[in-house]
Amino acid sequence: MKKAGCTFVLEIKDTQAQSWQGKVKWIEGQKEETFRSVLELITLLDSVVQTEKKTELKNPLKT
């Protein structure tokens, strides 16, 4: 079974309060979100990965 990956493009616009601010684009999902901290970025990335993982479990034969 081939596992699908998630591809992201990060655009760091600024650094304030020792953190990053910018945009993250999810290539496969064709969505873009802004983030105000590294923690918020990680939360966004994790939500996409978890959603993809659940989709794979529901449709194991989908390539």
N, CA, C and O atoms as a printed pandas DataFrame, in Angstrom:
     atom_number atom_name residue_name chain_id  residue_number  x_coord  y_coord  z_coord
0              1         N          MET        A               1    0.842   -1.177    0.000
1              2        CA          MET        A               1    0.000    0.000    0.000
2              3         C          MET        A               1    0.891    1.245    0.000
3              4         O          MET        A               1    1.788    1.383    0.832
4              5         N          LYS        A               2    0.634    2.121   -0.920
5              6        CA          LYS        A               2    1.396    3.360   -1.029
6              7         C          LYS        A               2    0.795    4.410   -0.096
7              8         O          LYS        A               2   -0.410    4.659   -0.131
8              9         N          LYS        A               3    1.635    5.021    0.736
9             10        CA          LYS        A               3    1.162    6.068    1.635
10            11         C          LYS        A               3    1.333    7.422    0.966
11            12         O          LYS        A               3    2.376    7.715    0.381
12            13         N          ALA        A               4    0.304    8.233    1.062
13            14        CA          ALA        A               4    0.379    9.588    0.514
14            15         C          ALA        A               4    1.063   10.491    1.527
15            16         O          ALA        A               4    0.894   10.324    2.735
16            17         N          GLY        A               5    1.822   11.431    1.039
17            18        CA          GLY        A               5    2.474   12.394    1.902
18            19         C          GLY        A               5    1.765   13.730    1.824
19            20         O          GLY        A               5    0.847   13.918    1.026
20            21         N          CYS        A               6    2.196   14.638    2.648
21            22        CA          CYS        A               6    1.659   15.999    2.641
22            23         C          CYS        A               6    2.798   16.945    2.310
23            24         O          CYS        A               6    3.866   16.881    2.918
24            25         N          THR        A               7    2.570   17.814    1.356
25            26        CA          THR        A               7    3.592   18.778    0.943
26            27         C          THR        A               7    3.137   20.178    1.344
27            28         O          THR        A               7    2.019   20.596    1.043
28            29         N          PHE        A               8    4.037   20.897    2.035
29            30        CA          PHE        A               8    3.735   22.241    2.495
30            31         C          PHE        A               8    4.794   23.211    1.990
31            32         O          PHE        A               8    5.963   22.854    1.846
32            33         N          VAL        A               9    4.369   24.442    1.722
33            34        CA          VAL        A               9    5.286   25.528    1.393
34            35         C          VAL        A               9    5.129   26.572    2.498
35            36         O          VAL        A               9    4.023   27.042    2.763
36            37         N          LEU        A              10    6.240   26.928    3.137
37            38        CA          LEU        A              10    6.216   27.922    4.205
38            39         C          LEU        A              10    6.755   29.248    3.689
39            40         O          LEU        A              10    7.759   29.294    2.978
40            41         N          GLU        A              11    6.084   30.308    4.054
41            42        CA          GLU        A              11    6.564   31.651    3.745
42            43         C          GLU        A              11    6.657   32.404    5.075
43            44         O          GLU        A              11    5.639   32.784    5.655
44            45         N          ILE        A              12    7.880   32.612    5.546
45            46        CA          ILE        A              12    8.109   33.317    6.800
46            47         C          ILE        A              12    8.159   34.810    6.484
47            48         O          ILE        A              12    9.069   35.278    5.799
48            49         N          LYS        A              13    7.182   35.547    6.985
49            50        CA          LYS        A              13    7.079   36.980    6.692
50            51         C          LYS        A              13    7.857   37.824    7.696
51            52         O          LYS        A              13    8.434   38.850    7.335
52            53         N          ASP        A              14    7.874   37.389    8.966
53            54        CA          ASP        A              14    8.457   38.211   10.019
54            55         C          ASP        A              14    8.828   37.333   11.202
55            56         O          ASP        A              14    8.393   36.186   11.303
56            57         N          THR        A              15    9.624   37.878   12.078
57            58        CA          THR        A              15    9.923   37.217   13.348
58            59         C          THR        A              15    9.726   38.252   14.448
59            60         O          THR        A              15   10.398   39.283   14.474
60            61         N          GLN        A              16    8.805   37.967   15.348
61            62        CA          GLN        A              16    8.537   38.832   16.496
62            63         C          GLN        A              16    8.390   37.961   17.726
63            64         O          GLN        A              16    7.902   36.834   17.647
64            65         N          ALA        A              17    8.814   38.487   18.862
65            66        CA          ALA        A              17    8.713   37.758   20.131
66            67         C          ALA        A              17    9.370   36.384   20.014
67            68         O          ALA        A              17    8.856   35.397   20.540
68            69         N          GLN        A              18   10.485   36.329   19.338
69            70        CA          GLN        A              18   11.261   35.102   19.146
70            71         C          GLN        A              18   10.439   33.973   18.523
71            72         O          GLN        A              18   10.606   32.809   18.887
72            73         N          SER        A              19    9.553   34.312   17.586
73            74        CA          SER        A              19    8.744   33.324   16.889
74            75         C          SER        A              19    8.544   33.764   15.445
75            76         O          SER        A              19    8.861   34.897   15.082
76            77         N          TRP        A              20    8.017   32.860   14.626
77            78        CA          TRP        A              20    7.800   33.149   13.207
78            79         C          TRP        A              20    6.353   33.537   12.955
79            80         O          TRP        A              20    5.443   33.059   13.631
80            81         N          GLN        A              21    6.152   34.407   11.975
81            82        CA          GLN        A              21    4.829   34.724   11.461
82            83         C          GLN        A              21    4.897   34.580    9.948
83            84         O          GLN        A              21    5.900   34.929    9.325
84            85         N          GLY        A              22    3.819   34.062    9.364
85            86        CA          GLY        A              22    3.838   33.898    7.914
86            87         C          GLY        A              22    2.644   33.122    7.401
87            88         O          GLY        A              22    1.563   33.139    7.992
88            89         N          LYS        A              23    2.866   32.433    6.277
89            90        CA          LYS        A              23    1.815   31.647    5.622
90            91         C          LYS        A              23    2.323   30.238    5.381
91            92         O          LYS        A              23    3.511   30.019    5.144
92            93         N          VAL        A              24    1.406   29.292    5.444
93            94        CA          VAL        A              24    1.708   27.911    5.094
94            95         C          VAL        A              24    0.692   27.497    4.037
95            96         O          VAL        A              24   -0.507   27.737    4.180
96            97         N          LYS        A              25    1.188   26.875    2.982
97            98        CA          LYS        A              25    0.320   26.417    1.897
98            99         C          LYS        A              25    0.410   24.901    1.823
99           100         O          LYS        A              25    1.500   24.333    1.745
100          101         N          TRP        A              26   -0.743   24.258    1.848
101          102        CA          TRP        A              26   -0.836   22.808    1.702
102          103         C          TRP        A              26   -1.085   22.538    0.231
103          104         O          TRP        A              26   -2.142   22.883   -0.296
104          105         N          ILE        A              27   -0.121   21.926   -0.432
105          106        CA          ILE        A              27   -0.162   21.736   -1.880
106          107         C          ILE        A              27   -1.293   20.792   -2.302
107          108         O          ILE        A              27   -2.101   21.152   -3.158
108          109         N          GLU        A              28   -1.361   19.600   -1.720
109          110        CA          GLU        A              28   -2.370   18.624   -2.139
110          111         C          GLU        A              28   -3.795   19.107   -1.855
111          112         O          GLU        A              28   -4.700   18.874   -2.656
112          113         N          GLY        A              29   -3.991   19.769   -0.736
113          114        CA          GLY        A              29   -5.321   20.238   -0.354
114          115         C          GLY        A              29   -5.674   21.590   -0.937
115          116         O          GLY        A              29   -6.806   22.052   -0.798
116          117         N          GLN        A              30   -4.718   22.224   -1.584
117          118        CA          GLN        A              30   -4.892   23.535   -2.205
118          119         C          GLN        A              30   -5.495   24.538   -1.222
119          120         O          GLN        A              30   -6.448   25.247   -1.545
120          121         N          LYS        A              31   -4.922   24.583   -0.016
121          122        CA          LYS        A              31   -5.368   25.520    1.010
122          123         C          LYS        A              31   -4.182   26.310    1.529
123          124         O          LYS        A              31   -3.042   25.849    1.485
124          125         N          GLU        A              32   -4.467   27.506    2.021
125          126        CA          GLU        A              32   -3.427   28.376    2.555
126          127         C          GLU        A              32   -3.939   29.017    3.838
127          128         O          GLU        A              32   -5.084   29.467    3.899
128          129         N          GLU        A              33   -3.093   29.058    4.859
129          130        CA          GLU        A              33   -3.458   29.663    6.146
130          131         C          GLU        A              33   -2.300   30.517    6.642
131          132         O          GLU        A              33   -1.139   30.243    6.338
132          133         N          THR        A              34   -2.623   31.549    7.402
133          134        CA          THR        A              34   -1.579   32.342    8.052
134          135         C          THR        A              34   -1.363   31.787    9.455
135          136         O          THR        A              34   -2.248   31.151   10.027
136          137         N          PHE        A              35   -0.181   32.036    9.996
137          138        CA          PHE        A              35    0.118   31.638   11.366
138          139         C          PHE        A              35    0.875   32.760   12.058
139          140         O          PHE        A              35    1.583   33.536   11.416
140          141         N          ARG        A              36    0.717   32.837   13.385
141          142        CA          ARG        A              36    1.331   33.915   14.168
142          143         C          ARG        A              36    2.436   33.438   15.090
143          144         O          ARG        A              36    3.100   34.242   15.744
144          145         N          SER        A              37    2.635   32.119   15.142
145          146        CA          SER        A              37    3.696   31.570   15.987
146          147         C          SER        A              37    4.075   30.190   15.473
147          148         O          SER        A              37    3.336   29.575   14.704
148          149         N          VAL        A              38    5.221   29.718   15.903
149          150        CA          VAL        A              38    5.667   28.378   15.509
150          151         C          VAL        A              38    4.697   27.334   16.060
151          152         O          VAL        A              38    4.407   26.343   15.390
152          153         N          LEU        A              39    4.199   27.549   17.265
153          154        CA          LEU        A              39    3.238   26.612   17.843
154          155         C          LEU        A              39    1.969   26.544   16.997
155          156         O          LEU        A              39    1.439   25.459   16.760
156          157         N          GLU        A              40    1.484   27.690   16.544
157          158        CA          GLU        A              40    0.301   27.704   15.685
158          159         C          GLU        A              40    0.595   27.003   14.355
159          160         O          GLU        A              40   -0.263   26.289   13.836
160          161         N          LEU        A              41    1.787   27.194   13.800
161          162        CA          LEU        A              41    2.190   26.507   12.568
162          163         C          LEU        A              41    2.176   25.001   12.763
163          164         O          LEU        A              41    1.627   24.273   11.936
164          165         N          ILE        A              42    2.771   24.528   13.841
165          166        CA          ILE        A              42    2.819   23.087   14.112
166          167         C          ILE        A              42    1.406   22.531   14.283
167          168         O          ILE        A              42    1.117   21.427   13.821
168          169         N          THR        A              43    0.533   23.278   14.935
169          170        CA          THR        A              43   -0.854   22.850   15.114
170          171         C          THR        A              43   -1.556   22.716   13.765
171          172         O          THR        A              43   -2.286   21.751   13.537
172          173         N          LEU        A              44   -1.337   23.688   12.865
173          174        CA          LEU        A              44   -1.927   23.618   11.522
174          175         C          LEU        A              44   -1.420   22.400   10.756
175          176         O          LEU        A              44   -2.202   21.665   10.153
176          177         N          LEU        A              45   -0.098   22.191   10.786
177          178        CA          LEU        A              45    0.487   21.043   10.091
178          179         C          LEU        A              45   -0.055   19.735   10.655
179          180         O          LEU        A              45   -0.402   18.826    9.900
180          181         N          ASP        A              46   -0.126   19.640   11.971
181          182        CA          ASP        A              46   -0.603   18.418   12.604
182          183         C          ASP        A              46   -2.058   18.137   12.247
183          184         O          ASP        A              46   -2.429   16.983   12.032
184          185         N          SER        A              47   -2.886   19.177   12.183
185          186        CA          SER        A              47   -4.299   18.958   11.850
186          187         C          SER        A              47   -4.454   18.388   10.438
187          188         O          SER        A              47   -5.319   17.544   10.202
188          189         N          VAL        A              48   -3.618   18.844    9.497
189          190        CA          VAL        A              48   -3.672   18.314    8.128
190          191         C          VAL        A              48   -3.208   16.864    8.106
191          192         O          VAL        A              48   -3.844   16.017    7.478
192          193         N          VAL        A              49   -2.115   16.576    8.782
193          194        CA          VAL        A              49   -1.573   15.207    8.795
194          195         C          VAL        A              49   -2.580   14.255    9.436
195          196         O          VAL        A              49   -2.790   13.152    8.931
196          197         N          GLN        A              50   -3.205   14.662   10.538
197          198        CA          GLN        A              50   -4.193   13.808   11.203
198          199         C          GLN        A              50   -5.411   13.589   10.312
199          200         O          GLN        A              50   -5.946   12.481   10.264
200          201         N          THR        A              51   -5.858   14.627    9.605
201          202        CA          THR        A              51   -6.994   14.501    8.689
202          203         C          THR        A              51   -6.664   13.529    7.563
203          204         O          THR        A              51   -7.487   12.687    7.204
204          205         N          GLU        A              52   -5.456   13.645    7.004
205          206        CA          GLU        A              52   -5.034   12.736    5.935
206          207         C          GLU        A              52   -4.939   11.297    6.441
207          208         O          GLU        A              52   -5.304   10.362    5.729
208          209         N          LYS        A              53   -4.457   11.123    7.652
209          210        CA          LYS        A              53   -4.328    9.792    8.239
210          211         C          LYS        A              53   -5.699    9.139    8.393
211          212         O          LYS        A              53   -5.863    7.957    8.090
212          213         N          LYS        A              54   -6.691    9.913    8.867
213          214        CA          LYS        A              54   -8.050    9.388    9.018
214          215         C          LYS        A              54   -8.644    9.025    7.662
215          216         O          LYS        A              54   -9.346    8.021    7.543
216          217         N          THR        A              55   -8.372    9.828    6.646
217          218        CA          THR        A              55   -8.870    9.563    5.299
218          219         C          THR        A              55   -8.275    8.268    4.761
219          220         O          THR        A              55   -8.975    7.472    4.134
220          221         N          GLU        A              56   -6.981    8.056    5.005
221          222        CA          GLU        A              56   -6.319    6.820    4.566
222          223         C          GLU        A              56   -6.941    5.597    5.222
223          224         O          GLU        A              56   -7.124    4.564    4.578
224          225         N          LEU        A              57   -7.263    5.714    6.499
225          226        CA          LEU        A              57   -7.856    4.582    7.217
226          227         C          LEU        A              57   -9.253    4.261    6.697
227          228         O          LEU        A              57   -9.654    3.098    6.667
228          229         N          LYS        A              58   -9.996    5.292    6.286
229          230        CA          LYS        A              58  -11.345    5.080    5.764
230          231         C          LYS        A              58  -11.308    4.494    4.357
231          232         O          LYS        A              58  -12.189    3.719    3.985
232          233         N          ASN        A              59  -10.282    4.862    3.563
233          234        CA          ASN        A              59  -10.159    4.429    2.169
234          235         C          ASN        A              59   -8.797    3.775    1.938
235          236         O          ASN        A              59   -7.964    4.359    1.244
236          237         N          PRO        A              60   -8.539    2.591    2.490
237          238        CA          PRO        A              60   -7.207    1.995    2.412
238          239         C          PRO        A              60   -6.765    1.620    0.998
239          240         O          PRO        A              60   -5.563    1.503    0.755
240          241         N          LEU        A              61   -7.682    1.428    0.069
241          242        CA          LEU        A              61   -7.302    1.029   -1.279
242          243         C          LEU        A              61   -7.091    2.228   -2.203
243          244         O          LEU        A              61   -6.636    2.058   -3.334
244          245         N          LYS        A              62   -7.405    3.406   -1.752
245          246        CA          LYS        A              62   -7.241    4.610   -2.559
246          247         C          LYS        A              62   -5.755    4.911   -2.741
247          248         O          LYS        A              62   -5.004    4.900   -1.766
248          249         N          THR        A              63   -5.318    5.182   -3.976
249          250        CA          THR        A              63   -3.908    5.494   -4.238
250          251         C          THR        A              63   -3.737    6.939   -4.603
251          252         O          THR        A              63   -2.617    7.383   -4.857
